């Protein structure tokens, strides 16, 4: 493995950064960070290369000489994930990449038979078949969970009218349906997959989840760390009016309630991710201890 290069797309994002850090820590590969803004890149990697998922030529050049690539797209930045997935696959094929790892999510449309519309899940899942049929010697799918980091980001506790702080969401807080983990642990799973393609390089799915949680579990974990938050359940149609993009969040949470985050039958994929990881996963309670301000 010594001189083999792994190229990491989205090296400045949360998933890409996690992969870069895990590969550097393991030390078996050279790491090539791929970013649209190489001048701003700060992590210590072997190479930094400028490329864009919408530009086949730049991406092909960025993948040249790489043994493996990790590819993630960002729906929330307005990405056409299917189009970008196609560009990444073509670039990797043209560059002669051996091992293609695609960050995907469950196919909500398929799982729910069209009942729920969650494009940021389904769009990624639609690329899976293209990866499978591309003819890579090795290819692996990783499924990130609901990040613990969301609690200090887009789904953090908010001030409420009654003076408390917490969550107002269209989901039953008693239901253990959300697969969660520290997104940094995704890097350990991806590094493990690159190290053992003989085990997972023929289309295995590795689903990252430290555990299956309810929102009451989240409240309890914060409470045990000295943080009191409240939870208010509201109907999905009410929540959908709260902000731009709230409709998709409402659909996503309704899907979780019906099928869980990773969907039915995900246990073997979750166990395989744990088995392949290059380190232990952090629990929610411990993560809050380290990160709750």
Backbone bond lengths (Angstrom), bond angles and torsions (degrees), N, CA, C in turn:
res aa  C-N    CA-C-N  psi(-1)  N-CA   C-N-CA  omega(-1)  CA-C   N-CA-C  phi
1 X - - - 1.457 - - 1.545 111.19 -
2 X 1.333 115.59 -19.49 1.465 121.66 -165.77 1.516 116.51 -38.32
3 X 1.339 117.93 -53.81 1.458 118.50 -172.97 1.521 113.70 -102.55
4 X 1.333 116.04 5.54 1.463 118.37 -178.13 1.527 110.44 -71.97
5 X 1.337 114.20 140.26 1.467 120.43 -176.70 1.528 109.86 -101.03
6 X 1.327 115.73 135.35 1.460 121.60 169.13 1.525 107.46 -109.90
7 X 1.332 116.41 123.73 1.462 121.69 177.50 1.527 108.66 -96.53
8 X 1.319 115.60 129.59 1.470 121.01 -176.03 1.525 109.85 -114.95
9 X 1.342 115.52 112.88 1.467 121.26 176.86 1.527 108.75 -77.73
10 X 1.321 116.53 144.59 1.470 119.97 178.49 1.510 111.77 69.37
11 X 1.341 115.77 39.27 1.471 120.79 -172.36 1.525 113.43 -65.83
12 X 1.347 117.39 -15.08 1.474 119.48 178.56 1.528 111.62 -94.78
13 X 1.336 117.20 -10.86 1.470 120.65 -179.88 1.523 111.08 -83.23
14 X 1.326 116.04 175.29 1.468 119.56 -174.98 1.527 112.64 -65.29
15 X 1.343 117.17 -43.36 1.469 118.82 179.93 1.526 111.40 -69.84
16 X 1.342 115.49 -47.68 1.464 119.74 -178.90 1.514 112.46 -60.31
17 X 1.321 116.33 -42.39 1.466 121.44 179.28 1.535 110.24 -61.91
18 X 1.338 115.90 -41.27 1.466 120.66 178.79 1.526 111.04 -60.80
19 X 1.342 115.71 -41.86 1.470 120.61 179.59 1.528 110.76 -66.77
20 X 1.332 116.29 -45.94 1.474 120.91 178.32 1.524 110.00 -56.05
21 X 1.332 116.40 -49.39 1.468 120.60 -176.46 1.526 112.73 -62.95
22 X 1.339 115.67 -41.01 1.474 119.38 -179.54 1.527 111.25 -68.03
23 X 1.337 116.67 -38.96 1.471 120.28 178.92 1.527 110.86 -67.31
24 X 1.337 116.62 -40.99 1.467 119.94 178.37 1.525 109.84 -63.08
25 X 1.339 115.88 -43.92 1.471 120.42 -179.06 1.523 111.30 -62.60
26 X 1.334 116.24 -41.14 1.470 119.70 180.00 1.530 111.27 -68.89
27 X 1.331 116.20 -41.26 1.462 120.47 173.71 1.520 116.72 79.83
28 X 1.329 117.84 6.61 1.469 119.73 -177.94 1.525 113.72 -82.24
29 X 1.312 117.17 -19.88 1.462 121.46 -176.18 1.521 110.93 -125.94
30 X 1.331 114.85 160.21 1.463 119.71 164.68 1.525 106.80 -82.97
31 X 1.323 116.13 145.92 1.460 119.92 -176.16 1.525 110.47 -115.57
32 X 1.339 114.88 126.33 1.462 121.66 177.39 1.534 108.08 -112.88
33 X 1.321 115.83 113.03 1.468 120.76 178.92 1.519 109.45 -84.39
34 X 1.324 116.21 129.77 1.463 121.14 177.90 1.526 108.40 -111.33
35 X 1.328 115.52 123.99 1.453 120.74 -176.15 1.523 110.10 -149.05
36 X 1.331 115.58 156.46 1.471 119.12 177.07 1.524 110.94 -76.95
37 X 1.347 116.49 -19.48 1.470 120.86 -177.08 1.529 111.62 -127.21
38 X 1.340 117.54 73.11 1.470 119.85 -176.34 1.527 113.36 -61.50
39 X 1.333 117.50 -27.10 1.465 120.23 -178.84 1.530 111.97 -65.11
40 X 1.341 115.02 -27.55 1.470 118.84 -178.20 1.531 111.94 -92.34
41 X 1.322 116.71 -1.59 1.474 118.94 -173.84 1.523 111.08 -75.54
42 X 1.336 116.41 131.51 1.468 120.52 -171.63 1.526 115.31 -113.70
43 X 1.343 118.18 -24.57 1.474 118.71 -174.46 1.522 111.50 -68.23
44 X 1.331 114.69 154.64 1.468 119.96 -178.67 1.529 109.50 -86.15
45 X 1.326 115.61 99.50 1.464 121.09 177.16 1.524 107.89 -122.78
46 X 1.328 115.83 172.11 1.468 119.60 -179.44 1.523 111.94 -73.03
47 X 1.348 115.74 -35.91 1.472 119.73 -179.48 1.526 109.53 -147.14
48 X 1.321 115.67 148.77 1.467 121.01 171.37 1.523 107.00 -124.45
49 X 1.334 116.08 127.00 1.465 120.29 -176.24 1.524 109.51 -128.37
50 X 1.318 116.04 138.80 1.460 121.35 178.63 1.538 109.89 -85.43
51 X 1.320 115.35 129.18 1.471 119.92 175.08 1.514 108.58 -163.39
52 X 1.331 115.05 166.53 1.452 121.23 -176.22 1.526 108.62 -140.02
53 X 1.330 116.16 139.51 1.464 120.91 -179.29 1.528 113.56 -67.62
54 X 1.328 116.86 -8.77 1.469 118.66 177.57 1.526 111.22 -98.88
55 X 1.337 117.17 0.56 1.470 121.90 -173.14 1.530 109.87 -125.18
56 X 1.328 115.40 98.85 1.463 121.18 -174.37 1.528 112.54 -57.05
57 X 1.316 116.59 -43.95 1.471 119.38 -176.23 1.530 111.85 -63.32
58 X 1.341 116.22 -45.73 1.474 119.25 -178.68 1.528 110.68 -64.96
59 X 1.331 116.39 -37.96 1.463 120.06 -178.15 1.525 111.47 -71.83
60 X 1.335 116.23 -39.62 1.473 119.98 177.28 1.525 109.85 -60.16
61 X 1.311 116.53 -45.33 1.472 120.30 177.79 1.520 111.54 -62.13
62 X 1.334 115.76 -38.75 1.469 120.50 -179.40 1.534 112.10 -68.09
63 X 1.336 116.46 -28.02 1.469 121.14 -179.42 1.533 113.14 -87.61
64 X 1.330 117.54 -12.99 1.475 120.47 -175.05 1.519 111.05 -59.13
65 X 1.325 115.15 131.67 1.461 120.12 178.45 1.521 114.07 82.36
66 X 1.337 117.06 -2.95 1.468 119.76 179.88 1.521 110.24 -84.97
67 X 1.322 115.42 137.23 1.467 121.34 174.77 1.524 109.97 -75.29
68 X 1.345 115.21 -43.37 1.463 120.31 -178.68 1.507 111.53 -135.02
69 X 1.343 115.93 156.26 1.459 120.54 174.24 1.531 109.16 -133.28
70 X 1.327 114.64 143.57 1.462 121.71 171.16 1.521 106.69 -110.76
71 X 1.338 116.80 126.92 1.463 120.70 -175.45 1.528 110.50 -124.26
72 X 1.335 115.17 126.50 1.463 121.69 175.14 1.528 107.95 -132.48
73 X 1.328 116.53 143.05 1.468 122.40 177.38 1.525 108.17 -115.42
74 X 1.336 116.97 160.67 1.464 120.05 -177.06 1.521 111.44 -124.36
75 X 1.329 115.21 97.72 1.461 122.03 179.51 1.528 111.57 -56.64
76 X 1.359 115.98 -38.38 1.466 120.75 -173.53 1.526 112.26 -71.99
77 X 1.331 116.80 -11.72 1.473 119.96 173.02 1.524 110.96 -94.08
78 X 1.329 115.91 10.31 1.462 120.07 177.80 1.518 114.20 86.26
79 X 1.330 116.74 17.30 1.469 120.44 -177.33 1.525 111.99 -68.52
80 X 1.328 115.88 140.53 1.471 121.66 165.30 1.531 104.32 -85.66
81 X 1.331 116.08 95.81 1.469 119.78 -168.38 1.531 113.09 -67.72
82 X 1.313 116.63 -31.91 1.472 118.53 178.59 1.528 109.76 -69.10
83 X 1.333 116.88 -44.67 1.469 121.18 178.41 1.528 110.81 -61.58
84 X 1.326 117.02 -44.26 1.462 120.57 -179.52 1.527 111.36 -67.63
85 X 1.329 115.81 -36.72 1.466 119.67 176.04 1.524 111.30 -60.71
86 X 1.325 115.97 -42.22 1.478 121.03 178.58 1.526 111.10 -62.53
87 X 1.337 116.76 -42.90 1.469 120.83 178.98 1.528 110.01 -62.28
88 X 1.339 116.40 -44.78 1.472 120.86 -178.36 1.533 111.16 -63.25
89 X 1.321 116.36 -41.80 1.474 120.55 179.37 1.527 110.02 -63.74
90 X 1.334 116.22 -47.08 1.465 120.58 -179.20 1.527 110.94 -61.91
91 X 1.334 116.23 -44.35 1.467 121.05 179.85 1.520 110.80 -60.87
92 X 1.333 116.27 -43.81 1.469 120.85 -179.22 1.529 111.21 -66.67
93 X 1.330 115.91 -38.01 1.480 119.58 176.88 1.538 110.01 -64.89
94 X 1.337 115.62 -47.63 1.472 120.31 -178.06 1.518 111.74 -63.48
95 X 1.335 116.47 -30.20 1.469 120.95 -178.17 1.529 112.74 -88.41
96 X 1.335 116.68 -4.82 1.467 120.03 177.98 1.522 114.73 75.23
97 X 1.330 116.52 32.28 1.469 121.29 179.67 1.531 110.67 -67.31
98 X 1.330 116.25 138.75 1.467 121.35 -179.70 1.531 111.96 -85.45
99 X 1.329 117.08 -47.03 1.476 120.57 -171.68 1.532 109.67 -123.14
100 X 1.334 116.25 115.52 1.472 123.55 -177.95 1.522 108.33 -107.17
101 X 1.337 116.92 118.86 1.467 120.37 176.73 1.523 108.60 -112.12
102 X 1.327 114.55 121.50 1.469 121.98 -175.34 1.528 109.33 -109.46
103 X 1.335 116.62 126.34 1.463 121.72 175.53 1.524 108.20 -83.74
104 X 1.314 115.44 113.58 1.459 120.66 -172.61 1.525 109.85 -127.60
105 X 1.326 116.57 -175.66 1.464 122.16 176.35 1.529 108.35 -145.87
106 X 1.323 118.23 165.61 1.470 119.66 179.83 1.525 112.60 -59.75
107 X 1.318 115.37 150.61 1.465 122.26 179.54 1.527 108.44 -85.66
108 X 1.337 114.49 90.77 1.476 120.36 -175.73 1.523 111.44 -60.82
109 X 1.311 116.01 -39.57 1.474 120.70 -179.34 1.530 110.10 -58.60
110 X 1.321 115.77 -45.48 1.466 122.08 -178.79 1.534 110.95 -71.11
111 X 1.340 116.41 -47.86 1.466 121.01 -177.19 1.532 110.51 -60.67
112 X 1.338 116.16 -43.25 1.471 120.07 -175.25 1.530 112.73 -93.08
113 X 1.339 115.96 4.61 1.469 121.63 -177.82 1.539 110.37 52.65
114 X 1.330 115.38 43.97 1.457 120.98 175.48 1.519 115.90 82.57
115 X 1.345 117.04 1.34 1.468 119.70 -178.37 1.530 112.13 -66.95
116 X 1.345 116.16 -37.24 1.466 120.53 -177.90 1.524 110.94 -119.00
117 X 1.335 114.49 144.52 1.468 120.78 -178.95 1.526 108.37 -116.72
118 X 1.337 115.52 101.99 1.476 120.93 -178.70 1.532 107.43 -128.67
119 X 1.355 116.88 81.95 1.461 120.90 -172.63 1.533 114.78 -57.49
120 X 1.342 117.65 -31.83 1.475 117.19 -177.02 1.524 111.98 -75.05
121 X 1.325 117.42 -10.95 1.470 121.36 168.40 1.534 109.49 -92.16
122 X 1.327 114.92 -57.28 1.463 121.12 -170.74 1.525 113.00 -64.01
123 X 1.342 117.16 -37.89 1.470 120.34 -179.66 1.521 111.97 -57.99
124 X 1.332 116.25 -44.02 1.471 120.10 178.60 1.534 110.15 -65.15
125 X 1.346 115.16 -43.31 1.467 120.16 -177.55 1.528 112.22 -61.37
126 X 1.347 116.55 -31.46 1.471 120.04 -179.62 1.533 111.72 -66.31
127 X 1.325 117.01 -19.22 1.471 120.50 179.76 1.533 110.98 -81.47
128 X 1.334 117.21 -20.53 1.475 120.96 -175.14 1.526 112.26 -52.57
129 X 1.332 115.04 -46.61 1.475 119.95 -177.20 1.534 111.14 -64.35
130 X 1.333 116.29 -34.94 1.469 120.46 178.69 1.526 110.01 -65.87
131 X 1.338 116.29 -40.15 1.470 120.98 177.31 1.527 109.69 -63.15
132 X 1.326 114.40 -45.38 1.466 121.03 -177.82 1.530 111.83 -59.93
133 X 1.328 115.41 -37.89 1.465 119.93 -175.17 1.527 114.29 -91.83
134 X 1.334 116.92 3.40 1.465 120.34 -173.18 1.532 113.40 -79.51
135 X 1.332 115.91 -16.50 1.460 118.77 176.90 1.528 115.15 87.54
136 X 1.345 117.36 21.67 1.474 119.19 175.99 1.517 109.92 -68.00
137 X 1.327 116.09 144.87 1.467 118.61 176.45 1.526 109.94 -61.32
138 X 1.335 116.15 -40.34 1.464 121.25 176.31 1.527 109.56 -134.45
139 X 1.323 115.81 136.99 1.469 120.49 175.12 1.524 108.14 -148.54
140 X 1.329 114.84 142.18 1.465 121.50 -176.31 1.520 108.60 -140.28
141 X 1.352 115.83 147.16 1.458 121.43 177.10 1.534 109.18 -110.82
142 X 1.331 116.21 130.77 1.467 119.37 172.70 1.519 108.16 -115.81
143 X 1.341 115.78 140.64 1.459 121.02 179.09 1.529 108.96 -117.74
144 X 1.345 117.12 108.81 1.457 119.11 176.17 1.529 110.80 -71.70
145 X 1.333 117.53 156.46 1.458 121.69 -177.98 1.524 111.29 -94.99
146 X 1.319 115.97 -167.91 1.454 122.00 163.99 1.529 105.30 -70.80
147 X 1.330 116.85 116.56 1.468 119.85 -174.92 1.529 110.75 -70.98
148 X 1.339 117.76 138.40 1.475 119.65 167.72 1.535 109.26 -55.49
149 X 1.338 116.21 -33.04 1.475 121.64 -177.98 1.528 112.25 -59.35
150 X 1.358 117.57 -20.97 1.470 119.42 177.61 1.531 111.19 -60.16
151 X 1.350 116.57 -26.04 1.465 119.95 -177.73 1.536 112.94 -74.13
152 X 1.336 116.52 -12.13 1.470 118.29 171.26 1.530 108.49 -117.25
153 X 1.330 114.86 17.27 1.463 120.58 -179.67 1.508 110.17 -129.88
154 X 1.344 114.51 -129.42 1.465 120.12 -169.87 1.531 113.98 -65.82
155 X 1.334 117.96 -19.70 1.469 118.88 178.91 1.526 111.40 -121.56
156 X 1.315 115.01 37.89 1.463 120.48 176.91 1.516 111.62 -76.23
157 X 1.348 117.71 164.41 1.471 121.12 177.69 1.529 111.31 -63.03
158 X 1.327 115.59 139.83 1.471 121.62 -176.64 1.536 110.47 -118.38
159 X 1.348 117.21 152.48 1.474 119.49 174.16 1.531 110.11 -64.64
160 X 1.339 115.70 140.76 1.468 120.09 179.92 1.534 110.28 -115.41
161 X 1.340 115.11 167.35 1.467 120.71 -177.73 1.526 112.22 -62.27
162 X 1.345 117.82 -30.28 1.479 120.09 -177.91 1.534 112.46 -81.42
163 X 1.342 115.48 4.74 1.469 118.47 177.56 1.515 114.16 93.19
164 X 1.339 116.22 -12.29 1.470 119.24 177.92 1.536 109.40 -83.76
165 X 1.302 113.88 173.75 1.464 119.83 176.49 1.523 106.90 -124.75
166 X 1.307 117.13 142.23 1.462 117.98 179.99 1.515 112.19 165.91
167 X 1.332 115.23 -147.68 1.466 120.47 -173.47 1.513 110.94 -118.20
168 X 1.325 115.64 141.17 1.462 122.83 170.49 1.527 105.12 -124.17
169 X 1.324 116.10 104.89 1.469 120.05 -171.29 1.533 111.26 -141.39
170 X 1.336 116.76 154.48 1.461 120.65 177.68 1.533 111.93 -87.99
171 X 1.343 116.41 64.99 1.467 120.51 177.34 1.525 108.44 -151.26
172 X 1.332 116.72 144.86 1.467 121.72 177.32 1.529 108.49 -71.80
173 X 1.360 117.38 117.06 1.470 119.27 -175.65 1.528 114.34 -67.94
174 X 1.344 116.74 -10.53 1.475 119.93 178.23 1.526 112.96 -83.05
175 X 1.331 116.17 -18.24 1.474 118.57 -170.57 1.525 112.75 -84.80
176 X 1.333 115.58 121.08 1.474 121.14 176.98 1.529 107.77 -82.22
177 X 1.335 115.27 90.37 1.471 118.52 -174.19 1.533 112.78 -133.73
178 X 1.349 117.14 -0.47 1.467 118.71 -174.57 1.524 110.72 -109.12
179 X 1.317 116.14 112.72 1.472 120.87 173.97 1.520 108.08 -73.71
180 X 1.326 116.38 121.88 1.466 120.64 -176.44 1.527 111.10 -128.48
181 X 1.341 114.38 158.62 1.470 121.55 174.10 1.523 109.12 -169.41
182 X 1.309 115.21 167.08 1.463 122.23 169.81 1.526 106.70 -73.40
183 X 1.328 118.39 125.44 1.462 120.01 -176.42 1.524 111.71 -62.26
184 X 1.327 117.35 -23.88 1.466 119.16 177.17 1.525 112.17 -61.08
185 X 1.345 116.06 -26.23 1.460 119.26 179.61 1.530 112.91 -71.33
186 X 1.341 116.63 -16.57 1.475 118.99 175.60 1.531 110.18 -60.87
187 X 1.322 116.91 -36.22 1.460 120.99 179.58 1.518 111.78 -58.23
188 X 1.330 116.25 -38.90 1.478 120.98 -179.62 1.535 110.55 -64.70
189 X 1.334 115.65 -36.14 1.473 120.77 179.43 1.531 110.41 -69.80
190 X 1.335 115.75 -45.31 1.471 120.50 -178.87 1.530 110.46 -65.40
191 X 1.327 117.34 -43.71 1.472 120.81 178.24 1.526 109.94 -59.63
192 X 1.330 116.53 -42.51 1.462 120.90 178.71 1.515 112.61 -61.79
193 X 1.345 115.48 -37.51 1.469 119.90 179.28 1.529 111.23 -67.84
194 X 1.347 116.67 -41.88 1.472 119.26 177.67 1.531 111.36 -64.78
195 X 1.325 117.00 -31.18 1.473 121.00 -179.03 1.530 112.63 -76.24
196 X 1.335 117.16 -24.78 1.468 119.45 -175.04 1.526 112.31 -133.16
197 X 1.360 117.23 61.52 1.463 119.18 -178.96 1.527 112.77 -61.83
198 X 1.340 116.19 -24.88 1.472 118.60 179.56 1.535 111.11 -64.44
199 X 1.336 117.18 -22.49 1.466 120.63 179.94 1.525 112.80 -92.48
200 X 1.343 116.95 -35.22 1.477 118.67 -170.72 1.528 113.80 -131.64
201 X 1.341 116.84 9.79 1.459 120.30 -173.55 1.514 116.08 -87.97
202 X 1.320 117.02 9.90 1.469 118.95 179.34 1.518 110.35 -115.96
203 X 1.357 114.27 41.11 1.467 118.84 174.42 1.512 115.45 94.12
204 X 1.337 117.77 18.54 1.467 119.74 177.61 1.524 110.94 -65.56
205 X 1.321 114.96 149.40 1.461 121.93 172.65 1.523 108.65 -104.58
206 X 1.337 115.66 128.32 1.460 122.19 177.61 1.523 107.25 -116.56
207 X 1.324 117.12 110.93 1.469 121.57 -174.89 1.524 108.97 -105.78
208 X 1.318 116.39 115.73 1.462 121.16 -178.12 1.529 110.66 -79.54
209 X 1.322 116.45 122.92 1.469 121.41 173.08 1.518 107.88 -158.39
210 X 1.328 115.94 123.12 1.457 119.48 173.36 1.515 108.77 -71.85
211 X 1.340 115.61 -37.11 1.460 120.96 -179.33 1.528 109.54 -168.63
212 X 1.328 114.54 177.34 1.472 122.43 176.04 1.528 106.69 -106.96
213 X 1.337 116.36 120.85 1.464 120.25 -172.33 1.522 112.28 -120.49
214 X 1.348 114.80 155.15 1.466 122.16 166.23 1.527 107.25 -105.31
215 X 1.340 116.75 168.65 1.465 118.23 176.45 1.531 110.73 -68.74
216 X 1.339 117.21 -26.96 1.469 118.22 174.79 1.529 111.07 -65.96
217 X 1.334 116.84 -33.66 1.472 120.12 174.64 1.526 110.56 -62.61
218 X 1.331 115.41 -39.83 1.475 120.98 179.46 1.533 109.83 -64.14
219 X 1.348 116.16 -46.85 1.469 120.64 178.49 1.526 110.86 -58.42
220 X 1.351 115.91 -42.89 1.475 120.67 -178.43 1.530 111.03 -66.01
221 X 1.332 116.41 -39.69 1.470 120.36 -179.92 1.532 110.37 -65.50
222 X 1.328 116.35 -40.43 1.475 119.17 176.71 1.530 110.46 -66.60
223 X 1.350 116.11 -41.32 1.466 120.42 -178.20 1.528 110.77 -61.46
224 X 1.330 116.25 -40.94 1.474 119.32 -179.80 1.526 111.42 -68.16
225 X 1.344 116.31 -13.01 1.471 121.07 175.39 1.533 111.40 -107.69
226 X 1.347 115.37 19.85 1.460 119.79 173.28 1.517 116.07 82.17
227 X 1.344 117.68 15.12 1.472 120.69 -179.30 1.532 109.18 -117.02
228 X 1.328 116.34 119.21 1.471 120.77 179.76 1.521 110.00 -98.83
229 X 1.322 116.67 118.52 1.463 120.39 176.48 1.525 109.23 -124.60
230 X 1.324 115.82 158.14 1.464 121.36 179.25 1.530 109.51 -110.55
231 X 1.321 115.75 164.67 1.468 120.50 177.29 1.520 109.13 -137.09
232 X 1.331 116.73 130.23 1.465 122.67 175.92 1.524 108.24 -122.55
233 X 1.328 114.81 124.26 1.470 118.52 176.90 1.530 109.33 -90.22
234 X 1.339 116.31 131.19 1.472 121.17 178.01 1.529 108.93 -126.51
235 X 1.339 117.73 156.48 1.473 119.32 176.72 1.534 110.98 -64.22
236 X 1.311 115.85 148.94 1.465 121.90 -179.39 1.513 113.25 -56.69
237 X 1.358 116.48 -38.81 1.473 118.99 -177.07 1.532 111.01 -69.83
238 X 1.322 117.17 -28.43 1.473 120.73 176.08 1.536 109.38 -73.31
239 X 1.320 115.40 -48.66 1.472 120.20 -179.54 1.535 111.26 -58.12
240 X 1.316 116.16 -36.26 1.473 121.41 -177.22 1.523 113.63 -60.05
241 X 1.333 116.33 -19.56 1.471 120.18 -179.36 1.533 112.37 -90.14
242 X 1.333 117.58 -4.59 1.471 120.69 -170.55 1.530 114.39 -69.99
243 X 1.321 117.27 -40.16 1.472 120.13 -177.78 1.529 108.66 -160.82
244 X 1.327 115.71 165.75 1.466 120.49 179.13 1.530 109.13 -63.52
245 X 1.322 117.62 126.31 1.470 120.96 -178.92 1.520 113.41 94.09
246 X 1.355 116.92 -4.76 1.472 119.99 -179.22 1.529 111.83 -66.07
247 X 1.333 116.12 -30.25 1.472 119.73 179.61 1.511 112.05 -59.52
248 X 1.338 115.55 -41.16 1.470 119.26 179.69 1.528 111.37 -67.42
249 X 1.352 116.23 -38.07 1.474 120.14 178.08 1.533 109.64 -63.72
250 X 1.352 115.89 -41.21 1.469 120.64 179.05 1.532 110.79 -61.41
251 X 1.330 115.86 -44.32 1.478 120.55 177.96 1.531 110.46 -62.33
252 X 1.332 116.16 -41.58 1.467 121.43 -179.50 1.534 110.74 -62.07
253 X 1.331 116.62 -46.37 1.463 119.78 -178.20 1.526 111.31 -67.56
254 X 1.330 116.71 -34.88 1.473 120.67 176.11 1.537 110.02 -65.15
255 X 1.332 115.33 -39.66 1.475 120.14 175.21 1.533 110.38 -61.58
256 X 1.350 117.19 -45.22 1.472 120.08 178.55 1.530 110.17 -55.46
257 X 1.341 115.92 -47.02 1.477 120.17 -177.71 1.519 111.49 -59.54
258 X 1.314 115.42 -38.61 1.468 119.41 -176.47 1.527 112.59 -79.93
259 X 1.345 117.12 -36.74 1.472 119.18 -168.75 1.542 115.05 -132.23
260 X 1.317 119.23 -2.39 1.463 126.78 -169.31 1.536 110.67 72.63
261 X 1.322 115.88 163.96 1.477 121.38 -177.18 1.522 111.53 -58.36
262 X 1.324 116.82 -52.45 1.475 120.36 -175.71 1.526 112.92 -82.32
263 X 1.333 116.77 -10.22 1.458 119.85 178.89 1.521 112.31 88.22
264 X 1.336 116.31 171.12 1.461 121.09 -176.66 1.534 111.80 -63.36
265 X 1.317 115.67 144.41 1.466 120.83 173.96 1.507 115.35 71.63
266 X 1.339 117.02 23.89 1.478 119.60 -176.14 1.529 113.74 -83.86
267 X 1.332 117.55 -11.51 1.473 120.80 -173.59 1.536 114.30 -50.91
268 X 1.354 118.83 -47.84 1.475 118.11 -179.30 1.532 112.70 -60.64
269 X 1.348 116.82 -34.43 1.472 120.67 179.83 1.534 111.03 -70.87
270 X 1.334 115.02 -34.34 1.462 120.65 178.36 1.527 109.58 -69.51
271 X 1.327 115.72 -42.40 1.474 120.27 179.27 1.531 110.86 -65.74
272 X 1.324 116.15 -39.02 1.471 120.26 -179.65 1.529 110.49 -64.90
273 X 1.329 116.61 -39.19 1.472 120.33 177.80 1.526 110.30 -60.96
274 X 1.337 116.65 -43.72 1.474 120.94 179.04 1.522 110.69 -62.41
275 X 1.313 114.46 -42.29 1.473 120.54 -178.51 1.537 111.69 -65.19
276 X 1.327 116.85 -37.85 1.470 120.67 -175.43 1.527 113.05 -82.49
277 X 1.329 117.54 -20.69 1.464 121.63 -173.17 1.524 111.96 -61.16
278 X 1.335 115.21 147.94 1.469 120.96 -178.96 1.532 111.70 -86.02
279 X 1.339 117.84 4.64 1.467 121.19 177.91 1.512 110.02 -165.98
280 X 1.327 116.56 171.51 1.465 122.06 179.14 1.535 110.55 -72.36
281 X 1.333 115.50 156.23 1.469 120.76 175.75 1.528 109.53 -92.84
282 X 1.331 116.27 147.56 1.462 121.37 178.94 1.528 109.76 -84.98
283 X 1.339 117.24 140.28 1.473 121.68 178.58 1.525 109.97 -83.36
284 X 1.341 116.19 159.15 1.467 121.22 -178.13 1.526 111.66 -57.06
285 X 1.317 117.13 -46.13 1.460 121.38 -177.75 1.530 111.44 -57.92
286 X 1.316 114.94 -44.68 1.470 120.52 179.99 1.532 110.63 -68.03
287 X 1.326 116.05 -39.44 1.471 119.89 179.03 1.531 110.39 -62.10
288 X 1.344 116.66 -43.16 1.471 120.36 178.80 1.525 110.10 -62.32
289 X 1.324 115.49 -42.88 1.477 120.42 178.00 1.527 110.76 -54.08
290 X 1.315 115.91 -40.68 1.461 120.84 -176.15 1.530 113.13 -83.13
291 X 1.343 116.92 -25.41 1.472 119.06 -168.83 1.519 116.60 -120.85
292 X 1.338 117.52 -13.57 1.472 118.07 -176.60 1.526 109.73 -74.74
293 X 1.325 115.90 117.36 1.469 119.63 179.65 1.515 109.29 -87.61
